[in-house]
Amino acid sequence: MALNKARLDRFLAQHCQISRKDVRLILAQKRVKIDGVVALNIDEIIDNFSHISFDNKVLQANTAYYIMLNKPIGVVSATSDKQHKTVIDLLDYPFKNELHIVGRLDLNTSGLVLLTNDSRWSERLTLPDRKVPKRYSVSLKNKLNQDYISAFADGMYFAFEDLTTKPAKLTIISDYQAEVELVEGRYHQIKRMFGRFRNTVTALHRSSIGNLQLDESLAEGESRKLTAIEINQIDK
């Protein structure tokens, strides 16, 4: 759901079929509440998720939803697809078709996918200026060495896009396993970066986005709503 903002007086005038002059009167009479608080200012800005009532009658009560999904390999990060099962198909919520995907994963990448109907929240996670880190567990065909660490930290030039990737943190876990932290998400970026060493990625799994960690109790294909603490994690 795109977040639409509006002035309170315009909203009331449209929904109650009254004039702006009448809006001033009913506000002065303390008959309107926003999120349970009496509204007095006609210039107050509201959005899709502001709970608005007039004489205790609800005019708007949209709910924001935030979902964490453990995406399996072979499922596409899309709302619809003619060939493959989608992340939306995996959900069992009556509101699932209202959701959009926050940070897609490739068909053959598993792990954390976030979904919401709150575009303001999703933008805070995806805007480049925010530089929200994303962490991945990577399994590889060939052995790793220290050269990988400096190469990822320096960034790599991709001629096709004519750009150099931002510094990425690579931590070697074992000879064939690493953890990679990125603040961007170029097309097949991790696979292409390891491809510079002619080292094939055999498994790729996203474990976190910012401070939001994938719930380890979620089996592949399972999902749950985020807690209030998790929803607010993105601003920490």
C-alpha positions in Angstrom: 0.0 0.0 0.0 1.5 3.3 -1.1 1.4 5.7 1.8 -0.9 8.6 1.0 -0.7 11.7 3.1 -3.4 14.3 3.4 -4.5 17.2 5.5 -7.1 16.3 8.1 -9.6 19.0 6.9 -9.5 17.6 3.4 -10.0 14.1 4.6 -13.0 15.0 6.7 -14.5 17.2 4.1 -14.4 14.3 1.6 -15.5 11.5 3.9 -18.2 13.4 5.7 -19.4 15.5 2.7 -19.1 18.7 4.7 -17.5 22.1 4.1 -14.1 23.2 5.4 -16.0 25.7 7.6 -17.9 22.8 9.2 -14.7 20.9 9.7 -13.4 23.8 11.8 -16.6 23.6 13.9 -16.5 19.9 14.6 -12.8 20.1 15.5 -13.5 22.9 17.9 -16.3 20.7 19.4 -13.7 18.0 20.0 -15.7 15.4 18.0 -12.8 14.0 16.0 -10.0 11.7 17.2 -6.8 10.6 15.5 -5.2 7.5 17.0 -7.4 7.9 20.1 -6.4 11.6 20.6 -8.7 14.5 20.2 -7.8 16.4 17.0 -7.9 20.2 17.1 -5.6 21.3 14.2 -7.2 21.3 10.7 -3.6 21.3 9.2 -2.7 18.0 10.9 -1.3 15.5 8.4 -2.7 12.0 8.4 -1.8 8.9 6.4 -3.3 5.5 5.4 -2.7 4.0 8.8 -4.1 6.9 11.0 -7.1 5.7 13.0 -9.7 8.4 12.5 -13.1 8.6 14.2 -15.9 11.2 14.2 -18.5 11.1 17.0 -17.0 7.7 17.9 -17.8 6.4 14.4 -14.7 5.0 12.7 -13.9 6.7 9.4 -10.6 4.9 8.7 -8.9 2.0 10.5 -6.4 0.5 8.1 -3.9 -1.9 9.7 -0.2 -2.0 8.8 1.1 -5.6 8.4 4.8 -6.7 8.6 5.7 -10.3 7.8 8.9 -12.3 8.0 9.3 -15.3 5.6 11.9 -18.0 5.3 12.0 -18.3 1.5 13.0 -21.7 0.1 15.0 -22.2 -3.1 12.8 -22.4 -6.1 10.3 -19.8 -5.0 10.3 -16.4 -6.8 10.2 -13.1 -5.0 7.1 -11.8 -6.9 3.4 -11.3 -6.3 2.5 -13.5 -9.2 4.3 -15.8 -11.7 3.0 -18.2 -14.3 5.9 -20.7 -13.9 6.9 -20.8 -10.3 5.4 -20.6 -6.8 5.7 -17.1 -5.3 6.4 -15.9 -1.8 2.8 -14.7 -1.7 1.6 -18.2 -2.5 3.4 -19.4 0.7 1.5 -17.0 2.9 -1.7 -17.9 4.8 -3.1 -14.5 5.7 -6.3 -12.9 4.5 -4.5 -9.7 3.7 -1.6 -11.3 1.8 -2.5 -9.7 -1.5 -2.1 -6.3 0.0 1.6 -6.9 0.7 4.6 -6.0 -1.3 8.1 -7.4 -1.0 10.9 -5.6 0.8 14.2 -6.7 -0.8 13.8 -9.6 -3.3 15.8 -12.8 -3.4 16.9 -14.7 -6.5 15.1 -18.0 -7.4 18.0 -20.0 -6.1 18.6 -18.0 -2.9 16.9 -18.9 0.3 16.4 -17.0 3.6 14.8 -13.8 4.9 12.2 -12.0 2.9 10.1 -9.2 4.4 6.7 -8.2 3.3 4.5 -5.3 4.2 1.7 -3.0 3.1 3.5 0.0 4.7 5.6 1.7 1.9 7.1 4.2 4.3 8.6 1.4 6.4 9.8 -0.5 3.4 11.5 2.6 2.0 13.5 3.0 5.2 14.9 -0.4 4.6 15.6 -0.1 0.8 16.6 3.5 0.1 20.3 3.5 -1.0 21.1 6.4 1.3 20.1 4.4 4.3 22.9 1.8 3.6 21.0 -0.9 5.5 23.3 -4.0 5.6 22.2 -7.4 4.4 24.0 -10.5 5.6 24.3 -13.8 3.6 25.7 -17.2 4.4 27.6 -18.5 1.3 28.8 -22.0 0.4 31.4 -22.3 -2.3 32.9 -24.9 -4.6 36.6 -24.0 -4.1 38.6 -23.0 -1.0 38.7 -19.5 0.3 41.7 -17.5 1.2 42.6 -14.0 2.6 42.6 -12.4 -0.9 38.8 -12.6 -0.9 38.5 -10.4 2.1 40.5 -7.5 0.7 38.9 -7.8 -2.7 35.4 -7.5 -1.3 36.4 -4.7 1.0 37.9 -2.7 -2.0 34.8 -3.2 -4.2 34.8 -4.6 -7.7 34.3 -3.0 -11.0 31.5 -4.4 -13.1 31.9 -3.2 -16.7 28.4 -4.1 -17.8 26.9 -1.5 -15.4 30.1 0.7 -15.5 30.2 0.8 -11.7 32.3 -0.3 -8.7 30.5 -2.1 -5.9 30.5 -0.5 -2.5 32.8 -2.1 0.1 31.5 -5.4 1.4 32.6 -7.3 4.5 33.6 -10.9 3.9 34.2 -13.2 6.9 35.7 -16.7 6.3 33.8 -19.3 8.4 35.6 -22.3 7.0 37.4 -23.4 3.8 34.2 -23.4 1.8 31.9 -21.2 3.7 31.8 -17.4 4.2 29.5 -14.7 5.5 29.1 -11.6 3.3 27.6 -8.3 4.4 26.5 -5.8 1.7 24.8 -2.4 1.7 23.5 -2.8 -1.9 22.0 -5.5 -4.0 23.2 -5.5 -7.6 22.1 -8.2 -10.0 23.5 -11.5 -8.8 26.1 -9.4 -7.0 27.5 -12.0 -4.6 27.7 -14.7 -7.2 29.5 -12.3 -9.6 31.9 -11.2 -7.0 33.0 -14.7 -6.2 33.0 -15.3 -10.0 36.0 -13.0 -10.2 37.9 -15.8 -8.4 36.3 -18.4 -10.6 34.7 -19.8 -7.5 31.1 -21.0 -7.9 28.5 -20.3 -5.2 26.8 -23.5 -4.4 24.4 -22.1 -1.8 23.3 -18.6 -0.8 21.1 -17.8 2.2 20.1 -14.4 3.6 20.2 -14.3 7.4 19.4 -10.7 8.2 18.4 -7.3 6.9 19.7 -4.5 9.1 19.0 -5.6 12.7 16.2 -7.9 11.7 17.3 -11.5 12.0 15.6 -14.5 10.4 13.8 -16.4 13.1 15.6 -19.7 13.3 12.4 -21.5 14.4 10.8 -20.8 11.0 11.1 -23.8 8.7 11.5 -23.2 5.0 8.3 -21.7 3.6 7.0 -20.7 7.0 6.3 -17.1 8.0 5.1 -15.0 11.0 4.2 -11.4 11.8 7.0 -9.2 13.1 6.8 -8.1 16.7 6.6 -4.4 17.6 10.2 -4.5 18.7 11.3 -6.0 15.3 9.3 -3.5 13.4 11.1 -0.7 15.1 14.5 -2.4 14.7 15.1 -0.7 11.4 15.6 2.7 13.1 18.4 1.4 15.4 
